[in-house]
Amino acid sequence: MNGPEITFSVAPELRLFLPPERRLGRTAVVTDGSSTLGHVVESLGVPLTEAGRLLVDGRQVPVSHIPREGEHVEVLGVDRPQRVPGAPLRFLLDVHLGTLARRLRLLGVDAAYENEDIGDPALAALSAKERRVLLSRDRGLLRRREIWAGAYVYSDRPDDQLTDVLERFAPELAPWTRCTACNGPLTDADKDSVQEQLEQGTQRTYDVFARCTVCDRVYWRGAHHARLEAIVASALRTAGA
């Protein structure tokens, strides 16, 4: 680039996206004089999905703003909770976020998940087609123009990932209403109707069941229920806060 020189700073939570030499605070950036501010922000490593308000010398500007000589640009983080246009709020998760997808479904959140790597173009197109917020730890994927909406998942720990998504988007929770395997809605099922799908020990021990209306999977309060209840209880506390 060989054009106007600006100064640039980002919110602390966004500094991980910058090269190490730009993480300490305000730094100088030479632009080409024609690229938009959105392009400049992304060229420095910050996905626009993670950028909130853009301020130039203290005033808010759109991503289409063309930086001019001597301007100071501040990139703020997204407001929380983040409001996504349209309803209902639905998510799409990439191949690396299977545990997060299952936990969102456990909470009744519509979370589509691709358990095979279908490629970035197909994921971005699916986000646009179904109007889903694409969740990923792949910065390149989140920079694709065709995605409808997206968000970077900051942690690699499922507990922290779930908390982050709940705090950022505040989705409506309805625990125990969605299939964790396929994302379909659950319905109550009497024991006789699911008996052929149960092992003898399960038939003797449990009396309350639910069935997925899409994949026919049967659920009951088995050995892992206490652990799942703990996840649900923690999520409800996060949502309440």
VOBA-1610 file (N, C-alpha, C; in pm, whole numbers, padded with zeros to 5 digits, always signed):
BEGIN
Met+00083-00120+00000Met+00000+00000+00000Met+00088+00126+00000Asn+00044+00229-00069Asn+00120+00352-00074Asn+00021+00467-00086Gly-00035+00507+00028Gly-00136+00612+00028Gly-00145+00676+00164Pro-00265+00720+00203Pro-00281+00788+00331Pro-00237+00701+00448Glu-00174+00764+00546Glu-00136+00694+00669Glu-00236+00726+00779Ile-00287+00625+00843Ile-00382+00641+00953Ile-00324+00572+01076Thr-00384+00600+01191Thr-00351+00522+01310Thr-00470+00433+01343Phe-00440+00323+01409Phe-00537+00214+01419Phe-00525+00150+01556Ser-00640+00126+01621Ser-00639+00052+01748Ser-00766-00031+01755Val-00760-00141+01829Val-00876-00230+01840Val-00904-00257+01987Ala-01026-00300+02015Ala-01065-00337+02150Ala-00976-00451+02199Pro-00950-00457+02330Pro-00860-00560+02383Pro-00897-00702+02343Glu-01026-00733+02338Glu-01067-00870+02306Glu-01041-00907+02160Leu-01011-00807+02077Leu-00986-00833+01935Leu-00838-00840+01902Arg-00751-00813+01998Arg-00608-00804+01969Arg-00547-00937+01929Leu-00609-01048+01967Leu-00554-01178+01927Leu-00553-01196+01777Phe-00637-01121+01704Phe-00642-01134+01559Phe-00529-01059+01490Leu-00464-00968+01561Leu-00362-00882+01501Leu-00225-00948+01506Pro-00135-00907+01416Pro+00005-00949+01429Pro+00060-00901+01563Pro+00154-00974+01624Pro+00204-00937+01757Pro+00250-00792+01769Glu+00311-00739+01663Glu+00365-00603+01672Glu+00256-00497+01676Arg+00130-00532+01650Arg+00020-00435+01651Arg-00071-00451+01772Arg-00036-00536+01866Arg-00126-00566+01977Arg-00110-00475+02097Leu-00014-00388+02097Leu+00016-00309+02217Leu-00068-00183+02227Gly-00134-00144+02120Gly-00214-00021+02125Gly-00224+00042+01988Arg-00211+00174+01983Arg-00226+00247+01858Arg-00103+00226+01768Thr-00128+00187+01643Thr-00019+00168+01548Thr-00053+00238+01417Ala+00050+00266+01338Ala+00033+00334+01210Ala+00006+00231+01100Val-00085+00267+01008Val-00118+00182+00895Val-00120+00270+00770Val-00049+00226+00666Val-00052+00297+00539Val-00152+00227+00449Thr-00252+00301+00402Thr-00357+00244+00317Thr-00328+00278+00171Asp-00413+00226+00081Asp-00391+00253-00061Asp-00474+00369-00114Gly-00555+00430-00026Gly-00633+00546-00067Gly-00766+00515-00132Ser-00792+00387-00162Ser-00918+00352-00228Ser-00993+00239-00157Ser-00924+00160-00077Ser-00990+00049-00007Ser-01079+00101+00104Thr-01189+00030+00128Thr-01279+00068+00236Thr-01218+00036+00371Leu-01275+00096+00475Leu-01229+00068+00609Leu-01252-00079+00645Gly-01363-00135+00598Gly-01387-00276+00622Gly-01276-00363+00566His-01229-00330+00446His-01119-00406+00385His-00991-00390+00466Val-00966-00270+00514Val-00845-00246+00593Val-00849-00326+00723Val-00965-00326+00788Val-00980-00401+00914Val-00951-00549+00890Glu-01010-00605+00785Glu-00988-00746+00756Glu-00844-00775+00714Ser-00782-00683+00642Ser-00644-00705+00599Ser-00548-00710+00717Leu-00588-00650+00828Leu-00506-00654+00949Leu-00535-00779+01033Gly-00634-00858+00992Gly-00659-00986+01058Gly-00788-00996+01135Val-00863-00887+01149Val-00987-00890+01229Val-01106-00923+01139Pro-01172-01038+01160Pro-01293-01067+01080Pro-01401-00964+01110Leu-01473-00921+01008Leu-01577-00821+01030Leu-01690-00874+01118Thr-01703-01007+01127Thr-01804-01064+01218Thr-01774-01028+01363Glu-01649-00995+01394Glu-01608-00964+01531Glu-01597-00816+01557Ala-01610-00735+01455Ala-01600-00590+01469Ala-01737-00531+01498Gly-01744-00452+01604Gly-01866-00380+01634Gly-01864-00243+01568Arg-01879-00139+01647Arg-01877-00004+01591Arg-01736+00033+01544Leu-01729+00103+01431Leu-01604+00156+01379Leu-01605+00307+01401Leu-01507+00358+01473Leu-01500+00501+01504Leu-01381+00563+01433Val-01404+00675+01369Val-01298+00754+01308Val-01294+00889+01377Asp-01186+00913+01450Asp-01172+01036+01530Asp-01294+01055+01620Gly-01343+00943+01674Gly-01451+00947+01771Gly-01591+00940+01716Arg-01607+00948+01585Arg-01742+00941+01527Arg-01761+00807+01455Gln-01881+00753+01464Gln-01908+00623+01403Gln-01918+00636+01251Val-01857+00540+01181Val-01862+00539+01035Val-01898+00398+00988Pro-01949+00384+00864Pro-01979+00250+00810Pro-01852+00184+00759Val-01862+00055+00731Val-01746-00019+00679Val-01705+00033+00542Ser-01796+00103+00473Ser-01765+00155+00340Ser-01682+00283+00342His-01655+00336+00461His-01576+00459+00473His-01437+00440+00412Ile-01390+00539+00338Ile-01255+00536+00282Ile-01163+00617+00374Pro-01066+00553+00438Pro-00979+00627+00532Pro-00901+00739+00463Arg-00886+00849+00537Arg-00811+00964+00487Arg-00689+00991+00576Glu-00596+01062+00521Glu-00469+01090+00589Glu-00492+01144+00730Gly-00423+01083+00828Gly-00423+01134+00964Gly-00539+01088+01050Glu-00634+01016+00996Glu-00747+00971+01076Glu-00703+00864+01176His-00772+00864+01290His-00751+00757+01387His-00874+00667+01390Val-00851+00540+01367Val-00958+00441+01359Val-00958+00356+01485Glu-01076+00343+01546Glu-01094+00251+01659Glu-01194+00143+01618Val-01158+00019+01643Val-01247-00093+01614Val-01295-00150+01747Leu-01422-00136+01775Leu-01479-00187+01899Leu-01531-00329+01879Gly-01547-00402+01988Gly-01605-00535+01980Gly-01755-00528+01962Val-01816-00641+01931Val-01962-00645+01913Val-02031-00625+02047Asp-02145-00559+02042Asp-02227-00544+02163Asp-02282-00680+02205Arg-02295-00698+02336Arg-02354-00821+02390Arg-02472-00787+02477Pro-02588-00853+02460Pro-02610-00955+02356Pro-02617-00894+02217Gln-02567-00970+02121Gln-02568-00926+01983Gln-02701-00959+01919Arg-02764-00861+01860Arg-02894-00882+01795Arg-02872-00915+01648Val-02925-01028+01606Val-02914-01071+01467Val-03047-01045+01399Pro-03048-00980+01284Pro-03176-00950+01217Pro-03247-01078+01175Gly-03378-01072+01181Gly-03457-01188+01142Gly-03482-01282+01258Ala-03573-01374+01240Ala-03608-01470+01344Ala-03657-01597+01276Pro-03646-01711+01341Pro-03583-01728+01472Pro-03431-01735+01460Leu-03362-01722+01575Leu-03218-01731+01579Leu-03176-01877+01562Arg-03097-01903+01459Arg-03052-02039+01431Arg-02903-02037+01401Phe-02837-02149+01428Phe-02693-02157+01412Phe-02654-02267+01314Leu-02534-02252+01258Leu-02468-02354+01177Leu-02325-02364+01225Leu-02281-02485+01260Leu-02147-02505+01316Leu-02062-02587+01220Asp-01933-02555+01214Asp-01847-02630+01123Asp-01805-02763+01184Val-01728-02839+01110Val-01697-02977+01145Val-01622-02991+01276His-01556-02885+01322His-01472-02892+01441His-01548-02861+01571Leu-01677-02832+01562Leu-01753-02786+01679Leu-01868-02880+01713Gly-01844-03010+01701Gly-01950-03107+01727Gly-02000-03106+01870Thr-01910-03096+01967Thr-01953-03095+02107Thr-02037-02973+02138Leu-01997-02858+02087Leu-02076-02736+02107Leu-02213-02750+02043Ala-02220-02810+01925Ala-02349-02830+01858Ala-02441-02917+01943Arg-02389-03025+01997Arg-02472-03114+02079Arg-02520-03045+02205Arg-02436-02961+02265Arg-02477-02890+02387Arg-02583-02785+02357Leu-02570-02716+02245Leu-02674-02620+02207Leu-02807-02691+02184Arg-02802-02805+02119Arg-02924-02883+02096Arg-02983-02931+02228Leu-02897-02972+02321Leu-02944-03013+02453Leu-03028-02903+02517Leu-02992-02778+02489Leu-03062-02663+02546Leu-03182-02620+02461Gly-03209-02695+02354Gly-03323-02662+02269Gly-03294-02557+02164Val-03165-02526+02141Val-03127-02427+02042Val-03108-02495+01906Asp-03164-02437+01803Asp-03153-02491+01667Asp-03009-02476+01619Ala-02937-02588+01613Ala-02794-02584+01580Ala-02764-02691+01475Ala-02760-02653+01350Ala-02722-02745+01243Ala-02572-02767+01249Tyr-02530-02888+01217Tyr-02389-02924+01230Tyr-02349-03018+01118Glu-02238-02989+01054Glu-02187-03075+00949Glu-02075-03161+01007Asn-02100-03293+01022Asn-01998-03379+01081Asn-01898-03429+00978Glu-01909-03380+00856Glu-01808-03402+00754Glu-01765-03267+00699Asp-01642-03260+00653Asp-01591-03133+00602Asp-01643-03113+00460Ile-01749-03034+00446Ile-01810-03012+00315Ile-01745-02895+00242Gly-01649-02828+00308Gly-01578-02719+00244Gly-01636-02583+00278Asp-01551-02482+00280Asp-01593-02347+00317Asp-01701-02290+00226Pro-01691-02304+00093Pro-01795-02246+00008Pro-01933-02304+00037Ala-01941-02435+00061Ala-02071-02498+00088Ala-02126-02454+00223Leu-02040-02441+00324Leu-02086-02393+00455Leu-02138-02250+00446Ala-02065-02166+00376Ala-02107-02026+00362Ala-02240-02018+00287Ala-02255-02100+00183Ala-02380-02099+00106Ala-02496-02149+00190Leu-02472-02249+00275Leu-02578-02301+00361Leu-02619-02197+00465Ser-02523-02123+00517Ser-02554-02015+00611Ser-02648-01914+00546Ala-02618-01879+00421Ala-02700-01780+00350Ala-02837-01837+00315Lys-02841-01961+00268Lys-02967-02022+00225Lys-03065-02037+00341Glu-03015-02082+00458Glu-03102-02110+00572Glu-03101-01997+00676Arg-03031-01889+00647Arg-03023-01773+00736Arg-02982-01817+00877Arg-02867-01881+00882Arg-02811-01928+01008Arg-02682-01854+01040Val-02659-01830+01170Val-02535-01770+01216Val-02427-01879+01212Leu-02325-01858+01133Leu-02218-01956+01119Leu-02117-01940+01232Leu-02098-02046+01311Leu-02002-02045+01421Leu-01879-02124+01378Ser-01761-02065+01397Ser-01639-02131+01353Ser-01518-02072+01424Arg-01410-02152+01428Arg-01280-02101+01473Arg-01189-02074+01353Asp-01245-02081+01234Asp-01171-02060+01110Asp-01192-01915+01065Arg-01090-01833+01080Arg-01105-01691+01046Arg-01129-01672+00897Gly-01064-01754+00815Gly-01083-01743+00671Gly-01225-01770+00630Leu-01288-01870+00693Leu-01427-01901+00664Leu-01518-01783+00697Leu-01492-01718+00809Leu-01577-01607+00851Leu-01558-01483+00765Arg-01455-01481+00682Arg-01434-01367+00593Arg-01506-01383+00460Arg-01569-01497+00438Arg-01638-01518+00311Arg-01761-01426+00303Arg-01774-01358+00192Arg-01877-01255+00178Arg-02018-01314+00176Glu-02032-01441+00133Glu-02167-01494+00114Glu-02234-01540+00242Ile-02161-01552+00354Ile-02227-01597+00477Ile-02332-01494+00521Trp-02440-01544+00579Trp-02548-01455+00622Trp-02508-01378+00748Ala-02455-01450+00844Ala-02402-01390+00968Ala-02305-01491+01027Gly-02211-01445+01105Gly-02112-01537+01159Gly-02055-01488+01290Ala-01984-01578+01358Ala-01919-01543+01483Ala-01800-01636+01506Tyr-01693-01579+01552Tyr-01573-01656+01585Tyr-01592-01718+01724Val-01559-01846+01736Val-01564-01915+01866Val-01425-01904+01927Tyr-01412-01831+02036Tyr-01282-01790+02085Tyr-01207-01901+02159Ser-01276-01990+02224Ser-01209-02092+02305Ser-01211-02227+02233Asp-01119-02315+02274Asp-01122-02452+02224Asp-01180-02548+02329Arg-01232-02495+02441Arg-01293-02575+02546Arg-01445-02566+02536Pro-01514-02681+02524Pro-01659-02677+02505Pro-01735-02598+02612Asp-01694-02606+02739Asp-01764-02530+02843Asp-01758-02381+02815Asp-01638-02333+02781Asp-01620-02190+02753Asp-01688-02150+02622Gln-01685-02240+02524Gln-01752-02212+02397Gln-01901-02189+02417Leu-01962-02277+02497Leu-02106-02265+02520Leu-02139-02135+02593Thr-02062-02104+02697Thr-02084-01979+02770Thr-02072-01858+02679Asp-01971-01860+02592Asp-01947-01749+02500Asp-02066-01728+02407Val-02118-01836+02348Val-02231-01825+02256Val-02356-01777+02328Leu-02379-01830+02448Leu-02498-01790+02524Leu-02491-01642+02562Glu-02374-01596+02605Glu-02359-01456+02644Glu-02366-01363+02523Arg-02312-01408+02411Arg-02307-01321+02294Arg-02442-01307+02227Phe-02519-01417+02215Phe-02643-01414+02137Phe-02770-01426+02219Ala-02758-01467+02345Ala-02875-01482+02433Ala-02990-01557+02364Pro-02965-01677+02310Pro-03073-01750+02244Pro-03177-01796+02346Glu-03299-01814+02300Glu-03404-01867+02387Glu-03377-02014+02413Leu-03380-02054+02540Leu-03347-02191+02578Leu-03473-02272+02608Ala-03474-02397+02565Ala-03583-02490+02593Ala-03521-02628+02610Pro-03455-02652+02724Pro-03381-02778+02743Pro-03468-02902+02723Trp-03402-03007+02674Trp-03463-03139+02659Trp-03572-03143+02551Thr-03570-03052+02456Thr-03673-03051+02353Thr-03620-03082+02214Arg-03489-03103+02201Arg-03430-03121+02067Arg-03335-03240+02068Cys-03332-03312+01960Cys-03245-03429+01946Cys-03099-03384+01935Thr-03014-03437+02022Thr-02873-03398+02018Thr-02801-03463+01901Ala-02860-03566+01841Ala-02796-03635+01730Ala-02824-03569+01595Cys-02950-03526+01573Cys-02985-03474+01439Cys-03045-03334+01442Asn-03074-03280+01559Asn-03129-03145+01574Asn-03281-03140+01561Gly-03346-03255+01541Gly-03490-03257+01526Gly-03562-03237+01659Pro-03689-03198+01657Pro-03766-03180+01781Pro-03802-03315+01844Leu-03810-03314+01978Leu-03847-03434+02052Leu-03995-03428+02090Thr-04054-03546+02104Thr-04190-03557+02153Thr-04197-03668+02257Asp-04289-03656+02351Asp-04305-03761+02452Asp-04343-03893+02384Ala-04295-04003+02441Ala-04326-04135+02385Ala-04358-04230+02499Asp-04465-04308+02483Asp-04496-04407+02587Asp-04405-04528+02570Lys-04390-04601+02679Lys-04294-04711+02683Lys-04326-04818+02580Asp-04451-04847+02560Asp-04488-04953+02466Asp-04445-04919+02323Ser-04452-04792+02288Ser-04423-04753+02150Ser-04274-04758+02117Val-04188-04756+02219Val-04043-04758+02194Val-03977-04886+02243Gln-04055-04979+02293Gln-04003-05098+02359Gln-03906-05176+02270Glu-03936-05186+02142Glu-03851-05264+02053Glu-03713-05201+02033Gln-03699-05073+02065Gln-03571-05005+02048Gln-03487-05005+02176Leu-03538-05069+02282Leu-03470-05065+02412Leu-03410-05201+02446Glu-03296-05195+02515Glu-03240-05317+02572Glu-03321-05357+02695Gln-03311-05482+02734Gln-03395-05533+02843Gln-03371-05457+02973Gly-03246-05424+03002Gly-03216-05351+03125Gly-03282-05215+03127Thr-03284-05147+03013Thr-03349-05017+03003Thr-03499-05031+03018Gln-03556-05136+02960Gln-03700-05159+02973Gln-03742-05176+03119Arg-03660-05245+03196Arg-03693-05271+03336Arg-03674-05148+03423Thr-03578-05060+03387Thr-03535-04954+03478Thr-03607-04822+03456Tyr-03646-04792+03332Tyr-03697-04658+03300Tyr-03840-04664+03245Asp-03914-04555+03273Asp-04054-04550+03229Asp-04088-04424+03150Val-03999-04325+03152Val-04026-04197+03084Val-03933-04186+02963Phe-03992-04164+02846Phe-03914-04161+02724Phe-03957-04046+02634Ala-03865-04010+02546Ala-03895-03914+02439Ala-03837-03970+02310Arg-03897-03926+02198Arg-03851-03976+02068Arg-03832-03858+01973Cys-03726-03866+01892Cys-03703-03764+01791Cys-03802-03783+01677Thr-03866-03676+01637Thr-03966-03683+01531Thr-03902-03690+01392Val-03769-03675+01386Val-03700-03679+01257Val-03624-03811+01238Cys-03536-03844+01333Cys-03452-03963+01316Cys-03499-04083+01397Asp-03603-04066+01480Asp-03663-04174+01558Asp-03578-04220+01676Arg-03473-04148+01708Arg-03390-04183+01823Arg-03471-04170+01951Val-03449-04262+02046Val-03523-04264+02172Val-03432-04213+02285Tyr-03490-04133+02374Tyr-03417-04076+02488Tyr-03484-04114+02619Trp-03401-04129+02721Trp-03449-04151+02858Trp-03343-04100+02954Arg-03377-04094+03081Arg-03284-04039+03181Arg-03188-04148+03226Gly-03086-04172+03145Gly-02991-04279+03169Gly-02875-04239+03256Ala-02765-04315+03242Ala-02650-04299+03331Ala-02584-04162+03319His-02595-04099+03204His-02529-03969+03183His-02619-03851+03215His-02738-03877+03265His-02834-03768+03283His-02785-03664+03384Ala-02719-03708+03491Ala-02672-03612+03592Ala-02571-03515+03532Arg-02482-03565+03447Arg-02384-03476+03383Arg-02454-03378+03290Leu-02552-03427+03216Leu-02625-03338+03125Leu-02707-03235+03203Glu-02765-03276+03314Glu-02839-03181+03398Glu-02748-03069+03447Ala-02624-03104+03480Ala-02529-03002+03526Ala-02500-02901+03416Ile-02487-02949+03292Ile-02464-02859+03179Ile-02583-02766+03160Val-02703-02823+03169Val-02825-02744+03153Val-02837-02639+03264Ala-02812-02682+03388Ala-02824-02589+03501Ala-02726-02474+03487Ser-02602-02503+03446Ser-02503-02398+03428Ser-02545-02302+03317Ala-02598-02356+03208Ala-02643-02272+03097Ala-02758-02181+03138Leu-02851-02234+03217Leu-02964-02152+03261Leu-02918-02041+03355Arg-02815-02068+03434Arg-02760-01962+03520Arg-02696-01853+03432Thr-02623-01895+03329Thr-02562-01799+03238Thr-02668-01714+03169Ala-02773-01781+03122Ala-02881-01708+03054Ala-02951-01612+03149Gly-02969-01653+03274Gly-03034-01568+03373Gly-02949-01446+03406Ala-02818-01465+03406Ala-02729-01353+03437Ala-02726-01250+03326
//
